[in-house]
């Protein structure tokens, strides 16, 4: 009898437990759905009361939205110049800052430390922030004066990067509420995640995300591809292998634009060698696919050293040419060792370009030898390249 009672009690407890578990699951699902709905609503819709809490005056916002309707009227490229042109002011930009901060906060933006913030801005944009706390923000690379045409601004307090947008591209007014246009803000967050944390998901987002904007004949809206292009081409951020590869493939039919960036001069006139760009070319070279390496990279170095075809437009000195020669010799030695089998099968020229430069640019070669190859290349590598070229009777690669 007791065993029967025990079994009955166990059955009742089990039934109660299952019922409670199912009830809890239903409550959790409802709670999650409610949170999800309110989170989406909270992310994209801002009430006028919330707008005031953010420090934005409704009247000022509406006034500047109206003013910006004439932002491009009256320009020289317009047929109708009867309406005075409105030039966006610093106030227009200040109205956007709380909106960007709001979006980043509600989308789990990881605010960098003050040290990381300054270090990465210097690393990516090549400029040191003044960190003038009285103003709260600074145009990156500017002399301090506000310019609506300046792309990027560093916001000190919340430590993020943003850029100028017309208000109409950021939001729309729907009754007594503000609706944010999410894609623009997604780009800004992705820009920050990539700059400060080298986030590859953010890079992919920039690569594919198209910004929202009105089709009013004023040009393509500034999108993620433009951001990546500017980081590489305008700000010369060459320290990201992913960005280098992206730009290389995107502009593969414009080889001079890429190879001409490899060597540069610092403000003190010292040579700068962007070796990661050389590695990008190497990574896109194979045993059977080396036309870019020979026809564009090697030929560019050859012409630069010989002051031909205006390739030495940066006016590198004899010493700098010798250093450039050493960087190239290292790269070519690496490639020829890696694809040795293709040399023996005559898919690559038997004589290295390095050896051709040795023979035809003797002053440069002797300068490099005198300075023991500047610590850039070893005598062993140079001897191997020289012997490899001289041991063959061929004239070597055709620079034409």
Secondary structure, 3 states (H helix, E strand, C coil): CHHHHHHHHHHHHHHHHHHHHHHHHHHHHHHHHHHHHHHHHHHHEEEHHHHHHCCCCHHHHHHHHHHHHHCCCCCCCCCCCCCCCCCCCHHHHHHHHHHHHHHHHHCCCCCCCHHHHHHHHHHHHCCCCCCCCCCCEEECCCCCCCCCCCCEEEECCCCEEEECCCHHHHEEEECCEEEECHHHHHHHHHHHHHHHHCCHHHHHHHHHCCCCCCCCCCCCCCCHHHHHHHHHHCCCCCCCHHHHHHHHHHCCCCHHHHHCCCEEECCCCCEEECHHHHHHHHHCCCCCCCHHHHHHHHHHHHHHHCCCCCCCCCCCCHHHHHHHHHHHHHHHHHHHHHCHHHHHCCCCCCCCHHHHHHHHCHHHHHHHHHCHHHHCCCHHHHHHHHHHHHCCCCCCCCCC
